């Protein structure tokens, strides 16, 4: 069970008009998502945490003609289930806000309707979107929210870890794979990278030392940031495991959502799912 950990005091930093959106759609991952959002807000000087609890307008068990129409008992059960979950999530949110001093910063929103469209609308006005980390087999539950934030709103998405971290973004790790998605992910993480204690850049290669250090390394070092470069031989089957192992000492993994056809299907069936469901640290990504 996830329990709040002691979080290092927030540094005296700049205040900003940025917004962090937290999507709460699962009781089990709600507190980790809130803790991650709070840590990011602390690091970034953010004083606007918007918590969205998206609710389906119709019962997903009756989505196709051959499933028929829900009877009165089924409709009442669906309504009770949605209401009970919203009550639990709201209680988790208010308890967390009161315990961490985010009461005035946190704004709760419940919205029923098409989940993908709802999330896209809210995410389009946010600088970062924080979501709970999916469990293996959670593709159907999390895909609409992830698609709305990542694809439709083209927002930077942070997948929360399942355990607490004392820091977030002080020792970030960048999984280097040159792509527009990574460029946008790095841009979104830049306020954290330039203030980091240490940044680790990990590079997968077919043969070691065949790629030059990316320009990011020199840029950060010029700003006085300590940067380490780790290289590994990549294969189709062990990429996720190798990234996890090399990133284990960090407190934020930054990587691009690669521009592949049917990305969500690949995401929930390949190396990235391995990272999403097993990597213990927060993951920041962008398409």
C-alpha positions in Angstrom: 0.0 0.0 0.0 1.3 3.4 -0.9 1.8 5.8 2.0 3.0 9.4 1.9 6.7 9.8 2.5 8.6 12.7 4.0 9.2 15.1 1.1 12.2 17.3 1.2 11.3 21.0 1.8 10.5 23.0 -1.3 13.4 25.2 -2.3 12.8 28.9 -2.4 12.0 29.3 -6.1 10.2 31.4 -8.5 6.4 31.5 -8.4 4.7 30.8 -11.7 1.3 30.8 -13.4 1.7 27.2 -14.5 -1.0 24.5 -14.0 -0.6 20.9 -13.1 -3.5 18.6 -14.0 -4.0 15.4 -12.0 -6.2 12.7 -13.5 -7.8 10.5 -10.8 -9.5 7.5 -12.3 -8.4 4.7 -10.0 -8.5 4.6 -6.2 -5.4 2.4 -5.9 -3.2 4.9 -7.8 -4.8 8.2 -6.6 -2.5 9.0 -3.7 0.7 8.3 -5.7 -0.5 10.6 -8.5 -1.3 13.4 -6.0 2.1 12.9 -4.2 3.9 13.2 -7.6 1.9 16.3 -8.5 2.7 17.9 -5.2 6.4 17.1 -5.6 6.4 18.7 -9.1 4.5 21.7 -7.9 7.1 22.2 -5.1 10.0 21.9 -7.5 8.4 24.2 -10.2 6.8 26.8 -8.0 3.4 25.9 -9.2 0.4 27.0 -7.2 -2.4 25.6 -9.3 -3.1 21.9 -9.1 -6.3 21.0 -10.9 -7.6 17.5 -10.0 -9.9 15.9 -12.6 -12.1 12.9 -11.9 -13.5 12.0 -15.3 -16.6 9.8 -15.3 -18.1 7.8 -18.2 -21.6 9.0 -19.2 -22.6 5.5 -20.2 -21.9 2.0 -18.9 -18.9 0.6 -20.7 -20.5 -2.9 -20.4 -23.2 -1.7 -22.9 -21.2 -0.2 -25.7 -22.2 -2.4 -28.7 -25.6 -3.4 -30.1 -25.1 -7.1 -29.3 -24.7 -6.2 -25.6 -28.3 -4.8 -25.5 -29.6 -2.0 -23.4 -29.0 -1.8 -19.6 -32.0 -2.5 -17.5 -33.0 -0.3 -14.5 -31.1 -2.4 -12.0 -27.9 -2.2 -14.2 -28.3 1.6 -14.6 -28.6 2.0 -10.8 -25.6 -0.2 -10.2 -23.6 1.7 -12.7 -24.6 5.1 -11.1 -23.8 3.8 -7.6 -20.4 2.5 -8.7 -19.5 5.8 -10.3 -20.7 7.8 -7.3 -18.9 5.6 -4.8 -15.6 5.9 -6.7 -15.9 9.7 -6.9 -16.6 9.9 -3.2 -13.5 7.8 -2.4 -11.3 9.8 -4.7 -12.5 13.1 -3.4 -11.8 12.0 0.1 -8.3 10.9 -0.8 -7.7 14.3 -2.5 -9.0 16.4 0.3 -7.1 14.4 2.9 -3.9 14.7 0.9 -4.3 18.4 0.3 -4.9 19.1 4.1 -1.9 16.9 5.1 0.5 18.6 2.7 -0.6 22.2 2.8 -2.1 22.2 -0.7 -5.6 23.1 0.3 -5.7 26.5 -1.4 -3.7 25.3 -4.4 -5.9 22.3 -5.2 -9.1 22.5 -7.3 -11.4 19.5 -7.6 -13.4 18.9 -10.9 -15.8 16.1 -11.7 -16.9 15.7 -15.3 -19.1 13.1 -16.9 -19.0 12.5 -20.6 -16.6 11.1 -23.2 -13.4 10.6 -21.1 -10.9 11.1 -23.9 -12.6 14.4 -24.9 -12.9 15.6 -21.3 -9.2 14.9 -20.5 -8.1 16.5 -23.7 -10.0 19.7 -22.9 -8.6 20.0 -19.4 -5.1 18.9 -20.5 -4.9 21.6 -23.2 -4.7 24.3 -20.6 -2.2 22.5 -18.4 1.6 22.5 -18.4 1.9 19.0 -17.0 -0.6 16.1 -16.7 -0.1 13.6 -13.9 -1.7 10.2 -14.2 -1.5 7.0 -12.1 0.8 4.3 -13.4 -1.1 1.5 -15.1 -0.9 -2.1 -13.9 -0.4 -4.8 -16.5 -3.7 -5.4 -18.2 -5.0 -1.8 -17.5 -4.8 -0.7 -21.2 -8.6 -0.5 -21.7 -9.1 1.5 -18.5 -6.3 4.1 -19.0 -6.1 4.4 -22.8 -8.8 7.1 -23.2 -7.3 9.4 -20.6 -3.8 8.8 -21.9 -4.9 9.3 -25.5 -6.7 12.5 -24.7 -3.7 14.0 -22.9 -0.9 12.7 -25.0 -2.4 12.8 -28.5 -5.3 15.2 -28.6 -4.0 17.8 -26.2 -0.3 17.1 -27.0 0.5 17.6 -23.3 3.5 16.5 -21.3 2.3 13.5 -19.3 3.9 12.3 -16.0 3.2 8.7 -15.0 3.3 8.5 -11.2 5.3 5.8 -9.4 3.7 3.3 -7.0 6.0 4.3 -4.2 6.9 7.6 -2.6 10.1 9.5 -3.5 11.7 12.1 -1.2 12.7 14.1 -4.3 11.5 14.4 -7.8 13.6 15.9 -10.6 16.7 16.5 -8.6 18.4 13.5 -10.2 16.5 13.0 -13.5 17.4 10.5 -16.2 16.9 11.1 -19.9 16.4 8.0 -22.1 17.9 9.4 -25.3 16.3 8.4 -28.6 16.3 11.4 -30.9 12.7 12.2 -31.8 10.3 15.2 -31.7 8.6 13.5 -28.8 11.8 13.5 -26.8 12.5 17.1 -27.7 9.1 18.1 -26.3 9.6 16.0 -23.2 13.0 17.6 -22.6 11.5 21.1 -23.1 8.7 20.3 -20.6 11.2 19.0 -18.1 13.8 21.8 -18.7 13.0 23.8 -15.5 13.8 20.6 -13.6 16.9 19.6 -15.7 18.6 23.0 -15.4 18.2 23.0 -11.6 19.1 19.3 -11.1 21.7 18.0 -8.8 22.7 15.5 -11.5 21.3 14.5 -14.9 22.0 11.1 -16.4 21.6 10.5 -20.1 21.3 6.9 -21.2 21.8 5.9 -24.8 21.0 2.6 -26.4 23.2 1.6 -29.3 23.6 -1.3 -31.7 27.4 -1.0 -31.1 28.8 1.0 -28.1 30.2 4.5 -28.6 28.9 4.9 -32.1 26.7 7.9 -31.3 28.2 11.2 -30.2 26.9 12.8 -27.0 23.7 14.8 -27.7 23.9 18.6 -27.5 21.8 18.4 -24.4 24.9 17.2 -22.5 27.1 20.2 -23.4 24.2 22.6 -22.8 23.5 21.4 -19.3 27.2 21.2 -18.4 27.6 24.8 -19.6 24.9 25.7 -17.0 26.9 24.0 -14.3 24.8 20.9 -14.1 26.6 17.6 -13.5 25.9 15.2 -16.4 26.7 11.5 -16.7 26.3 9.6 -19.9 25.6 5.9 -19.7 25.6 3.7 -22.9 24.3 0.2 -23.4 23.8 -2.3 -26.2 20.1 -2.4 -27.1 18.1 -5.2 -28.5 14.4 -5.5 -29.3 13.7 -7.6 -26.2 15.6 -6.0 -23.3 15.3 -2.2 -23.9 12.8 -1.7 -21.1 14.7 -3.8 -18.6 18.0 -2.0 -19.5 16.5 1.5 -19.2 14.9 0.5 -15.8 18.3 -0.7 -14.5 20.2 2.3 -15.6 17.6 4.7 -14.4 17.2 3.1 -11.0 19.2 5.7 -9.2 17.2 8.6 -10.6 14.0 10.2 -9.4 12.4 11.1 -12.8 12.7 9.3 -16.2 12.3 11.6 -19.2 11.6 9.9 -22.6 9.7 10.5 -25.8 6.5 8.7 -26.9 7.9 7.4 -30.1 5.9 8.3 -33.3 4.9 4.8 -34.3 1.6 3.8 -36.0 -1.0 2.6 -33.4 1.3 3.9 -30.6 -1.2 3.1 -27.8 -1.4 -0.5 -29.0 2.4 -0.8 -29.1 2.7 1.1 -25.8 0.6 -1.5 -24.0 2.3 -4.5 -25.7 6.0 -3.8 -26.0 9.1 -2.4 -24.2 7.4 0.8 -23.1 4.7 -1.1 -21.2 7.5 -2.8 -19.4 8.8 0.6 -18.3 5.3 1.9 -17.5 4.3 -1.0 -15.3 7.6 -1.8 -13.7 9.8 1.3 -13.5 9.5 2.6 -9.9 10.3 6.2 -10.7 8.1 8.9 -12.2 8.0 8.9 -16.0 7.7 12.1 -18.0 6.8 11.7 -21.7 5.5 13.7 -24.7 4.3 12.8 -28.1 
